[in-house]
Amino acid sequence: MEESSLKTWIVLIGLVAALGCGQAMAATDYRCTIEKTVAASKSSLSHIFIGKQFTVERQTGVMAGTLKNTYLTAPQVIDYGSTENSFKAVTTMRKEQGAGAGSAIYALTINEYQDGTRKNFIFLQNDEVFLGWCEHF
């Protein structure tokens, strides 16, 4: 094999490997545990969620379990996270998109860049905030 052909194959194999790793990384889902809640309203019952779990599909940003971010609109992943950035997913719903009852905003950030197996998260659901940690599964 010619030297230039060999170099081309090495570069192609490297690109395929890099793309494959990126896809695998983006497909690794999260299991999260809620440790603390904060709410703007004193009448909030968000404290009952402490110790509960939810999952996050990293590819789509869909949350399932105790906390959810999809009712009538789908989340938008704006960053899959890396060793330098957090995973971020945002869902919005305008009043006219729902049953006319009101608008909603959901924002999830998971510190993917954080060392170790546990990654801290923060989730905003309108006027309530949930804090805790996530692990890949």
Contacts in CASP RR format, 6 or more apart in sequence:
PFRMAT RR
TARGET T0000
AUTHOR 0000-0000-0000
METHOD contacts of the structure
MODEL  1
MEESSLKTWIVLIGLVAALGCGQAMAATDYRCTIEKTVAASKSSLSHIFI
GKQFTVERQTGVMAGTLKNTYLTAPQVIDYGSTENSFKAVTTMRKEQGAG
AGSAIYALTINEYQDGTRKNFIFLQNDEVFLGWCEHF
1 9 0 8 1.000
25 80 0 8 1.000
25 82 0 8 1.000
26 58 0 8 1.000
26 59 0 8 1.000
26 80 0 8 1.000
27 58 0 8 1.000
27 59 0 8 1.000
28 58 0 8 1.000
28 136 0 8 1.000
28 137 0 8 1.000
29 55 0 8 1.000
29 56 0 8 1.000
29 57 0 8 1.000
29 58 0 8 1.000
29 136 0 8 1.000
29 137 0 8 1.000
30 55 0 8 1.000
30 56 0 8 1.000
30 58 0 8 1.000
30 87 0 8 1.000
30 110 0 8 1.000
30 119 0 8 1.000
30 121 0 8 1.000
30 134 0 8 1.000
30 135 0 8 1.000
30 136 0 8 1.000
30 137 0 8 1.000
31 53 0 8 1.000
31 54 0 8 1.000
31 55 0 8 1.000
31 134 0 8 1.000
31 135 0 8 1.000
31 136 0 8 1.000
31 137 0 8 1.000
32 53 0 8 1.000
32 54 0 8 1.000
32 55 0 8 1.000
32 56 0 8 1.000
32 67 0 8 1.000
32 110 0 8 1.000
32 121 0 8 1.000
32 132 0 8 1.000
32 133 0 8 1.000
32 134 0 8 1.000
32 135 0 8 1.000
33 51 0 8 1.000
33 52 0 8 1.000
33 53 0 8 1.000
33 132 0 8 1.000
33 133 0 8 1.000
33 134 0 8 1.000
34 49 0 8 1.000
34 50 0 8 1.000
34 51 0 8 1.000
34 52 0 8 1.000
34 53 0 8 1.000
34 54 0 8 1.000
34 66 0 8 1.000
34 67 0 8 1.000
34 130 0 8 1.000
34 131 0 8 1.000
34 132 0 8 1.000
35 50 0 8 1.000
35 51 0 8 1.000
35 131 0 8 1.000
35 132 0 8 1.000
35 133 0 8 1.000
36 50 0 8 1.000
36 130 0 8 1.000
36 131 0 8 1.000
36 132 0 8 1.000
37 44 0 8 1.000
37 46 0 8 1.000
37 47 0 8 1.000
37 49 0 8 1.000
37 50 0 8 1.000
37 128 0 8 1.000
37 129 0 8 1.000
37 130 0 8 1.000
37 131 0 8 1.000
38 46 0 8 1.000
38 128 0 8 1.000
38 129 0 8 1.000
38 131 0 8 1.000
39 46 0 8 1.000
39 127 0 8 1.000
39 128 0 8 1.000
39 129 0 8 1.000
40 127 0 8 1.000
40 128 0 8 1.000
41 127 0 8 1.000
44 127 0 8 1.000
44 128 0 8 1.000
46 128 0 8 1.000
46 130 0 8 1.000
49 66 0 8 1.000
49 67 0 8 1.000
49 130 0 8 1.000
52 66 0 8 1.000
52 67 0 8 1.000
53 65 0 8 1.000
53 66 0 8 1.000
54 63 0 8 1.000
54 64 0 8 1.000
54 65 0 8 1.000
54 66 0 8 1.000
54 67 0 8 1.000
54 68 0 8 1.000
55 63 0 8 1.000
55 64 0 8 1.000
55 65 0 8 1.000
55 137 0 8 1.000
56 62 0 8 1.000
56 63 0 8 1.000
56 87 0 8 1.000
56 89 0 8 1.000
56 108 0 8 1.000
56 110 0 8 1.000
56 134 0 8 1.000
57 64 0 8 1.000
58 77 0 8 1.000
58 80 0 8 1.000
58 87 0 8 1.000
59 77 0 8 1.000
60 74 0 8 1.000
60 75 0 8 1.000
60 77 0 8 1.000
61 69 0 8 1.000
61 75 0 8 1.000
61 77 0 8 1.000
61 89 0 8 1.000
61 108 0 8 1.000
62 69 0 8 1.000
62 70 0 8 1.000
62 74 0 8 1.000
62 75 0 8 1.000
63 69 0 8 1.000
63 70 0 8 1.000
63 75 0 8 1.000
63 89 0 8 1.000
63 108 0 8 1.000
63 123 0 8 1.000
67 123 0 8 1.000
67 125 0 8 1.000
67 130 0 8 1.000
69 75 0 8 1.000
69 89 0 8 1.000
69 91 0 8 1.000
69 106 0 8 1.000
69 108 0 8 1.000
69 123 0 8 1.000
69 125 0 8 1.000
70 91 0 8 1.000
71 93 0 8 1.000
71 98 0 8 1.000
71 104 0 8 1.000
72 93 0 8 1.000
72 97 0 8 1.000
72 98 0 8 1.000
73 91 0 8 1.000
73 92 0 8 1.000
73 93 0 8 1.000
73 97 0 8 1.000
74 91 0 8 1.000
75 89 0 8 1.000
75 90 0 8 1.000
75 91 0 8 1.000
75 106 0 8 1.000
75 108 0 8 1.000
76 89 0 8 1.000
76 90 0 8 1.000
76 91 0 8 1.000
77 87 0 8 1.000
77 88 0 8 1.000
77 89 0 8 1.000
78 88 0 8 1.000
78 89 0 8 1.000
78 90 0 8 1.000
79 85 0 8 1.000
79 86 0 8 1.000
79 87 0 8 1.000
79 88 0 8 1.000
80 87 0 8 1.000
80 112 0 8 1.000
81 87 0 8 1.000
81 88 0 8 1.000
81 110 0 8 1.000
81 112 0 8 1.000
81 113 0 8 1.000
82 112 0 8 1.000
82 113 0 8 1.000
83 112 0 8 1.000
83 113 0 8 1.000
84 113 0 8 1.000
85 112 0 8 1.000
85 113 0 8 1.000
86 109 0 8 1.000
86 110 0 8 1.000
86 111 0 8 1.000
86 112 0 8 1.000
86 113 0 8 1.000
87 108 0 8 1.000
87 109 0 8 1.000
87 110 0 8 1.000
87 112 0 8 1.000
88 107 0 8 1.000
88 108 0 8 1.000
88 109 0 8 1.000
88 110 0 8 1.000
89 107 0 8 1.000
89 108 0 8 1.000
90 105 0 8 1.000
90 106 0 8 1.000
90 107 0 8 1.000
90 108 0 8 1.000
91 104 0 8 1.000
91 105 0 8 1.000
91 106 0 8 1.000
91 107 0 8 1.000
92 103 0 8 1.000
92 104 0 8 1.000
92 105 0 8 1.000
92 106 0 8 1.000
93 102 0 8 1.000
93 103 0 8 1.000
93 104 0 8 1.000
93 105 0 8 1.000
94 103 0 8 1.000
95 101 0 8 1.000
95 102 0 8 1.000
95 103 0 8 1.000
104 125 0 8 1.000
104 126 0 8 1.000
105 124 0 8 1.000
105 125 0 8 1.000
105 126 0 8 1.000
106 123 0 8 1.000
106 124 0 8 1.000
106 125 0 8 1.000
106 126 0 8 1.000
107 123 0 8 1.000
107 124 0 8 1.000
108 121 0 8 1.000
108 122 0 8 1.000
108 123 0 8 1.000
108 124 0 8 1.000
109 121 0 8 1.000
109 122 0 8 1.000
109 123 0 8 1.000
110 119 0 8 1.000
110 120 0 8 1.000
110 121 0 8 1.000
110 134 0 8 1.000
111 119 0 8 1.000
111 120 0 8 1.000
111 121 0 8 1.000
112 119 0 8 1.000
114 120 0 8 1.000
117 135 0 8 1.000
117 136 0 8 1.000
118 133 0 8 1.000
118 134 0 8 1.000
118 135 0 8 1.000
119 133 0 8 1.000
119 134 0 8 1.000
119 135 0 8 1.000
120 131 0 8 1.000
120 132 0 8 1.000
120 133 0 8 1.000
120 134 0 8 1.000
121 130 0 8 1.000
121 131 0 8 1.000
121 132 0 8 1.000
121 133 0 8 1.000
121 134 0 8 1.000
122 129 0 8 1.000
122 130 0 8 1.000
122 131 0 8 1.000
122 132 0 8 1.000
123 129 0 8 1.000
123 130 0 8 1.000
123 131 0 8 1.000
END
